């Protein structure tokens, strides 16, 4: 895959002893540190993680959206921990629809 916008290459080890272990390629960094150990992978604009529900934490979501907003010269939407998960997803979808290049996204990731 020559298109760096499509995906960062990650090798997932599937042996019995280390199932779910991510071996990041050069140029990336861990998505998070869990109990002092790296978890997931970040490279350019791609993130891979096994942390189910990571985006349910307002600080994590705010940090990720701030990075996207900065690249695009936009403001991040207000994120409150007092609204429901469904409301968060609806607001995220609305924000994405307003600020993302949907045609390019569909061409790169859904075609």
C-alpha positions as CSV (number, residue, x, y, z in Angstrom):
1,X,0.0,0.0,0.0
2,X,1.8,3.1,-1.2
3,X,-1.0,5.4,-0.1
4,X,0.0,6.6,3.4
5,X,-3.4,8.1,3.9
6,X,-5.1,4.7,3.7
7,X,-3.4,2.9,6.6
8,X,-0.3,2.5,8.6
9,X,1.1,-1.0,8.3
10,X,0.7,-3.0,11.6
11,X,1.6,-6.6,12.1
12,X,-0.6,-8.4,14.6
13,X,0.9,-11.5,16.1
14,X,-1.6,-14.4,16.4
15,X,0.4,-17.0,18.3
16,X,-1.3,-18.5,21.4
17,X,1.0,-16.7,23.9
18,X,0.9,-13.2,22.5
19,X,-2.5,-12.9,20.7
20,X,-3.4,-9.3,20.3
21,X,0.2,-8.0,20.5
22,X,0.9,-5.1,18.1
23,X,4.3,-4.9,16.5
24,X,4.6,-1.2,15.3
25,X,6.6,-0.4,12.2
26,X,9.2,2.4,12.4
27,X,8.0,5.9,12.5
28,X,5.1,5.4,14.9
29,X,4.4,5.5,18.6
30,X,2.1,3.8,21.1
31,X,-1.5,5.0,21.2
32,X,-1.4,4.8,25.0
33,X,0.6,3.4,27.9
34,X,-1.3,0.8,30.0
35,X,0.4,-0.4,33.2
36,X,3.7,1.0,31.9
37,X,3.5,-1.0,28.7
38,X,2.8,0.4,25.2
39,X,-0.6,-0.3,23.7
40,X,-1.8,0.2,20.2
41,X,0.0,2.2,17.5
42,X,-0.1,5.8,16.2
43,X,1.4,6.9,12.9
44,X,0.6,10.0,11.0
45,X,-3.2,10.2,10.9
46,X,-3.9,6.5,11.7
47,X,-4.5,5.0,15.1
48,X,-4.9,1.3,16.0
49,X,-5.9,0.2,19.5
50,X,-7.3,-2.8,21.4
51,X,-8.7,-0.5,24.1
52,X,-12.4,-1.0,23.6
53,X,-14.3,2.2,24.5
54,X,-11.3,4.5,24.5
55,X,-13.3,7.2,22.7
56,X,-15.9,7.2,25.5
57,X,-13.4,9.1,27.7
58,X,-13.8,12.8,27.1
59,X,-10.1,13.6,27.6
60,X,-9.1,11.0,25.0
61,X,-11.7,12.2,22.5
62,X,-10.9,15.8,23.1
63,X,-7.2,15.2,22.5
64,X,-7.8,13.3,19.2
65,X,-10.3,15.9,17.9
66,X,-7.9,18.7,18.8
67,X,-5.3,17.2,16.6
68,X,-7.7,16.9,13.7
69,X,-9.1,20.3,14.2
70,X,-5.6,21.9,14.4
71,X,-4.6,20.3,11.0
72,X,-7.8,21.6,9.4
73,X,-7.8,25.0,11.1
74,X,-11.1,24.3,12.9
75,X,-12.4,24.4,16.4
76,X,-13.2,21.2,18.3
77,X,-16.8,20.7,19.4
78,X,-17.6,21.0,23.1
79,X,-17.3,17.6,24.8
80,X,-19.1,17.0,28.0
81,X,-19.1,13.8,30.2
82,X,-22.7,14.6,31.2
83,X,-24.3,13.7,27.9
84,X,-25.0,10.2,26.8
85,X,-22.7,8.1,24.6
86,X,-25.3,8.2,21.8
87,X,-25.4,12.0,22.0
88,X,-21.5,12.0,21.8
89,X,-21.7,9.8,18.7
90,X,-24.3,12.0,17.1
91,X,-22.3,15.2,17.7
92,X,-19.1,13.5,16.4
93,X,-21.0,12.4,13.3
94,X,-22.3,16.0,12.8
95,X,-18.8,17.4,13.3
96,X,-17.3,14.9,10.8
97,X,-20.0,15.7,8.3
98,X,-19.4,19.5,8.6
99,X,-15.6,19.4,8.5
100,X,-14.4,16.3,6.8
101,X,-14.0,15.8,3.0
102,X,-16.6,13.1,2.8
103,X,-15.9,12.4,-0.9
104,X,-12.2,11.9,-0.3
105,X,-12.9,9.8,2.8
106,X,-15.3,7.5,0.9
107,X,-12.8,7.3,-2.0
108,X,-9.9,6.4,0.3
109,X,-11.6,4.2,2.8
110,X,-14.9,2.9,1.5
111,X,-14.2,2.2,-2.2
